[in-house]
Amino acid sequence: MMNWDQQQRLELTRRSLFSRSAAGLGVAALSSLDASTGIAASATAAKSAGGLNALPHHEPKAKRAIYLFMSGAPSQIDLWDHKPAMADWFDKDLPESVRKGQRLTTMTSGQSRFPIAPSIYKFSPYGETGTLVSELLPHTAKHVDDIAIVRSMHTEAINHDPAITYICTGDQLPGKASLGSWLSYGLGTENENLPAFLVMTASWTGRKEAQALYNRLWGSGFLPSKYQGVSLRSSGDPVLYLSNPKGVSSSVRRKMLDSLSRLNQMTADAVGDPETRARIAQYEMAFRMQTSVPDLADISDEPQYILDLYGPEVTTPGTFANCCLMARRMAERGVRFTQIFHRGWDQHNNLPKDLPHQCHDVDQPSSALLTDLRQRGMMDDTLVVWGGEFGRTIYCQGKLTADTYGRDHHPKCFSVWLAGGGVQGGVVHGATDEFSYNITQDPVHIRDLNATILHLMGIDSDRFTYAFKGLDQRLTGVEGGRVVSEILV
């Protein structure tokens, strides 16, 4: 039987260690690079470092995924879900028979009326399918034959923070593991010199006030800390404290790490805690990242035609264009999951002023990412997802005029698109009523979206669990999620 001192030392896990040490080279997530935790079995891909021996559950269609997250909720009515009949409803009240007493946010629940605001933007048919897309997305619209648009997404969350936490982690309450962390935990990494899960937060040019992004959105929750996402910065060191301090050379740092490794090894031998050995690997990987991350972030080797493809903002660090190019470079280097957050999509008022700026930020880069992946032969095994946390109302928040309007949060229906590994192009899945208020065909919950992403990566979401607090935790929760097979090849 262990004495009290032994028990206390065993309880000093890496999770508690890092919670006490907030700074330091992003080592919490860098430890996802530890190759000592096993080899993931894959029939089609090169063996990955880490991951679970039982995965993948089936042949994966995608080796990696890139999630373009439009934080703040883009208006489906103005972008993807054309409702031409609403032109005749301008400034008329939304019928109660449509709303049916459904919950509203406090921002519009006190309005005396709910005047309908038709979209002022033109929609045109694109591709062989003739899919209607807004004039605000002319570049992305050219890819309609390669993407699957889901118009029937829905969620229960009605405010931003619980909604974005829900779609990113599977629960409205903080504390659960994010999608990227689940993938890192289950599948490991294809590159021992880079994390399996990288995150970027892009700049934006629309509404300046934007919802905050908390690191729990890419956190590991109850999973070991090594599976959380590493956030790349747009200025200074891409990862905090990546560079050596002044006066410390690489050789001196090497000696410091060797000494620290010997001390940690002594602790590991004495206590037997496997987390101590993982900590040794963290510092080693951090040392290697001093070379791999600067090489990743340096786009000077990109030819001019590629830079032109992404648009004039691509050379400005932190822009969405720059992040998309970085995402492609990460995919080339075997990063398992890349997530780009683009804020500013919360158009409660003056939508005609702000929405075009937001679309300008993301339209050409999103299109370029698809083109770039395809011309490099990577589209077939790279999954790309574009969407936000919920949609926007057909009725106006605040004052409605002929040339300006705003829209409130709307969780009952919104649109996302997917492309690449295992996704059937040219598909429009689901439908909404003429007010883009309620789903009329093929509803897709955000749990279904996450289940579909996992499925394409070779994972059965029902069988992919982690024991915590007496439950077999899942990304899709106790309710589970349905794979949206209708949009898959």
N, C-alpha and C positions, 0 to 999 in steps of 0.2 A: 504493500500500500504506500502511495506517495505521501510525504509529509506536506505541511502547508506551504513551505517555501518552494518545493518542487511544483506544486499545483499552481502557485502564482506565476512561476516562470513559464509554465506551459500555457497559461492564459495570456501571456504577453504575445499575442499573435501579431502578424504583420498589419492587420486592420487597425488594432489599437495603437501600434507603433506609429503608423502614418497619420492617424487622427491626431496624435500628439505632435507631429512634425509636419506642419502644413506646407512648408517650403521645401525646395530641393529637387531640381532637375526632373520634375515630373516622374519620380521613380515609382510611384504607386502603380501607374499604368504601364510604365516601361517594363515592369516585370512580366508582362504578357509575352515578352520575348524569351522567357526561360524555356529552353528546350528539354529540360530535365523531367518535365511532367508527363511525358509520354508521346506517342506517335498516333495521329489520327489516321484511321483507315480510309482510303479513298481509291476507288477503282479507276478513276479517270485522271486525277490530278497528282502532281508531285506530293510526296509526303509532307505534312505540315508539322511544325514544331508545336508541342502542346496539344490541346484538344482532348476529347474523350475517345477512348478506344472504340466505343459503341457507335460512333458517328463516322460518316453520315448514315442515316437510317435507310436511305435509298439513293439512287444515282442522282447527284445534283445537276441541275441545269446551269446554275451560276456558281462560279468560284468566289466571286466577290460582289459587293453591292455598293452603290453610291446613292445616298439619299439627299435630295435637294429639298430642304424644308423651308417653306414660306411661312415664317412665324408671324402671326397676327391674323391669318385667315383671308386668303384671296377670294374675291367675289366671283363665285361660279357663274352668276347671271351675266356678268360683264366679260367673262373669258371663255367658258366652256359649255355653258348650258343655255343656249339661245332660246328666248321666249318672245317671239315677235308679236304674239297676240296682246302682250302687255302694253303695246303702244296705244291701244284704245282705252287703256285703264289709267292713264296718267292722272294722278291726283285723286283717284277714286279710292275709297276705303277698302282695305283687304277684308273680304267677307269673313264673318265669324265662322261660317261653315268650313272655311279653309283652315283657320287657326285652331278652331275647336278647343279654345281655352288653354292651349299649350303654354308652357312656362316662358316668360320673357325675362330679359335682364332688367335690372333696376334703371338702366339708362333709357329704356323706352316704355317700361310698364306704366309710367305715369302720364304718357301722352294721351290726349283726348281722342286722337284718331291715328290711324295707321295708313297714310296715303301711299299708294303704289307709285314707285319710281322706276319706270322702264329704263333699260340700259340705253345710253345715248350712242353706243358703239355699234358699228356695222359688223355683221358676221358674213363670211364668205365660205363657199365649199372648197375643200382642198383634197388633193390626192385622188386616187381611183375610187375611194369610198365616198367622196363628196362630203366628208365630215365638216360641219360648220364650226369655225373657230373665229374668235374676235380679231378685229383689226389691230388690237394691241399686241398680238403675238404672231407677227408675220413669219418670223424665222422658225419658231417651234412648229407652226402650222404646216410647214413643208414636210414634217416628219409624221403626219397623221397615219400614213400607211405602215409606219414602223412602231407605233405606240398603241397601247390599249388605254382608252379613257374610261374611267369609272365615274359615272354621274350620280351614283346612288350611295355614296358614303354617308355614314351617320354615326353619331356618338351621343352619350347622355350628358356630357359636360357642356356647360353653357358659358363659362368664363375662361379666359385665356390660360391662367396658370394650371388649373386642374385639367384642362383640355389637352394642353401640350404635354403635361406630365403623363396623362392617360395614354396618348398615342405613342409616346416615346418609351414608356416603361410598363404599360399594361394596367396601370392603376391611377386613379385620380389623386390618391394620397402619396406623398413622398415616401421613399424608402425602398422601392422596388428596383430591380436591375433593368437597365436600359437594353434596347434591342441590340445595339452594338456590343454591349458587354456579354449578352447571351451568346452571340455569334462567336466572340472571342473565346469565351469559356468552352463552347462546344466544339469549335473547329480549329482553334489555335491560329497560328500565323504561318504564312508562306515565306516570310523574310525574317530571319533571326536578328536583323539589324534595325528593324522598324516595328513599331507597335502594330497589333492587329486591328486597332480601332483608333482612327484619327478624326478630329473634329476641327472645323473652321467656322468662325462667325464673321460673315461678310459685312461690309459697309453697305449703306443704302441711301437713296436720294429722294424717297417719298416723304411721307409724314415723319417729322423729326422725332416726335415722341413715340417711343416704342416700348413694348413689353420687355421686361428684364428676362434674361436667359440665365437659369441657374445650372451649376455643373451637375446637379442630380439628373439632368436630362441625358447626360452621357456617363452617369455614374454607374457603379457596379452594385449598389444596394447591398443585398445580403450575400452576393457572390464575393469571393476573395477580391481584395483591392486591385490586384494585378490586372483585372479584366476591365477596369474603367477606361474611358476614352482619354487620349492625350490631346489636349487643345493646343493647336498651333497659333502662334501670335503673328500679327502682320508687321510688327516693328521690333527691333532689337533681336535678341536670340529667338528663333522660332519656338523653342521650348525654354522655359525659365532656367537660368544658370547652366545653359549648355556650354558656354565658353568657360575656359579656365580663368580664375581670378588673376588680377595683375600680379606678376612675379611668380606665378605657378606655371611651369612648363609641363608639357605632356609627360616627360620622363618623371618629373616630380609627382605628378598626379598618379602615374602608374605605380610608383613606389608606395604612395599613400593607400591606393586601393589594395595593393598586395598585403600591406600591413593590416588593413582593416579586414581583409579576407581571412587572414590567419586568426585574428581575434574572433571573428564570427564563426570560423570553423571550430575553434576551441569551445565556443558556446554550444554549437550544434552537437559536438561530441559529448558534451557534459549533460545537456538537457534532452537531446533527442528530438527537438522541435523541427519538423521539416521546413517550417516557414523561415527559419534562420538560414538554411541553405538557399532558399529562394531569394533571400535578401542579398546573399553573396552574388547571385546571378544578376540581380537588379543593377548593382553598381557596375558590373562588367558590361551589361548591355548599354547603360548610360554612357560608359566610356566609348563604346563603339558608335553610339549615336552622334558623337562629336564629329564624325565623318559622314555618316549616312544622312542625317537631317539637313545639314547645309547643302549637300549635294542634291537632295530632294527639292529644296527651296530655291535653288539657283536655276532660273529658267533661261540663262544666257545661251544655252546650247540649243534652244528651240529655233527652228527655221522661221523666217519671216512669214511664210505663207500660213504657218500654224498660228502665229501671233495674230495675223490679220483675220483668221477664221474666228477667233474668240472676241475680236473687237478692240477698239482703241484703249479701253481701260485695263486690258490684260496685264500690262507691265506695271500697273499700280498695285502694290501689295495690299491685300485686304479687300479688294473689290470682288464682286461675285465672279467676274470674268477670270480674274487671277486665281480664285479658289477653284473654279471649274478646271482650269488647266492643271492646277496642283492635284486635283482629284484624279485626273487621267494619269499623271506621273506616279501617284500613289498606287493606282491600279496596276500600272506596269511593273511596279516594284513589289507586288504581292500583298499590299495592304488589304486586309479582309473586308473592312467596312469603313467607309468614309461618309461623314455627315456634314453638310454645309447648311448653316442656319442663316437665312436672310430675313432681317426684321423690317418692320414698317408697313405691313399689310393690313393694318387695323383702321380701315377708312370709315369712321363713324360720321364724318362730315367732309364736305368738299372732295368727294371721291374723284370727280373729273380732273382735279388738279394733281392729286397724289398718285392715283393708280397708274397713269401713263409712265411716270418716273420709275415706279417699281417694276413695271413690265420691261421698260428699257434696260434696267439693270440686269434682268435675268434672261430675257428672250434670246438674244444672240448667243450668249455663253452656253445656255442649255442646249440650244441647237448645235453649237460647235462641239460640245462634249459628245453628243450622239454621233455626229459626223466623224470626229476624231477617233472615237472608239471603233467605229465601223471600218474606217480605212486602215486601221492597224490590226484588223482581224480579231478584235477583242469584244465586239458587241454580243456575240453568241454566248459568251460565258461571263458577262458583266451585267448585273441587274441595275437599272436606274429607276428611281422613284421620285416623283415631283408632287408636292401637295402641302397642305397646311393642317391645322388642328380642327377646324370646322368651317362653315360657310358664312354667307351674309344674307340678310333678309331682303325680300323684294320690296318691302315697304321702307319708307324713308325715316331716318332718325333725324329729328329736328325739322328745320324749314326746307320745304321742297320748292324748287323753281325749275324753269324749263332747261336751265343749263348747269345746275348743280344739285347734288343730293349726297346723302350719306346712308350707310347701311349698318344695322346692328348685327350682333353675333347670331348665327343660326346653325344649331347642331343637327337639325332634322334632315338636311341633305347638303352635300357639297361634292366637289369633283377632285379627283387625283388622276395622274397618268403614270403608267409603268412602261418600260421598254427593256429590250435586251434579253439576257439569258432566260429562256423558257417562256417568254411572253409573246402572245400572238399579236402581231401588228394589224392595224386597220380595224380594230374592234372598238365599239362603243357599248359599254355594259351598263345596264340599269337605266331608269328613266324617272323623271319627276313630273308633278302636275304642271299646269300651265303657269302657275305662279312660282315655280321652283321653290316650293314650300314643303311639300310632302313627297315621299317616294312612292311611285306607283308600280314599279317593276324592279325585281332583283335587288333588294337591299343588301348592302355590304357594310357590316360593322367594322370599326377600326381593329377589333380583334381578328376579324377575317382577313384584313389586309396584312396584319403581322403574321398570321398563320400562313398566308400565301408566300410572303417573303421567306419565312423559314423553310417552307416546302421547296421553294426553288433553290435554296441552298443545301437541300438534301436532308432536311430535318422535319420529323413529324412532331408538330407542336404539342400534341396530346402526350407523347412519350418523353418529351424533353423537359425534365423537371430538376428541381434542386430542393433538398430537404431543409426547411427552415421554419422554426416555431411550430413544429408538429405537423406541418403541411408539406405536401409535394408542390412547391411553387412552380408556376408556369408563366411565361410571358403573356399568354392568352387567358390567364386567370382560371377560376373554377368553372366559369361558363364555357371556356374553350372557344376555338375559332374554326370557321369553315374555310377550307381552301377554295378560292374562287377559280375553279377549274375552267370556267367558261372563257377566261381570258388567257389561258395557257395553251401552248402548242401541244 
